[in-house]
Amino acid sequence: MPLLTVAAHYDGSHVLLDEVVQLRPNTRLIVTVLEDSDRERDEFLEMASRALGIACADDEVEYSEADLLR
């Protein structure tokens, strides 16, 4: 089986996969426990939002079809 990443969560008793995956009995797994905080994700989204704001600013140059290389 190729390497596969599957989202999962812990319900307080068991680790449950969030997607349907066909696994054979005794399939070896690696479990990575993620930080409970979304701080890093929030920081990334804030940075991406700022970059998009700069890229799509009101003074952004509008290109026409004539500006395209053929």
ABEGO torsion letter per residue (X at the ends): XBBBBBBBBBAGABBBBABBBBBBBGBBBBBBBBBABAAAAAAAAAAAAAAAAAAABAABBBBBAAABBX
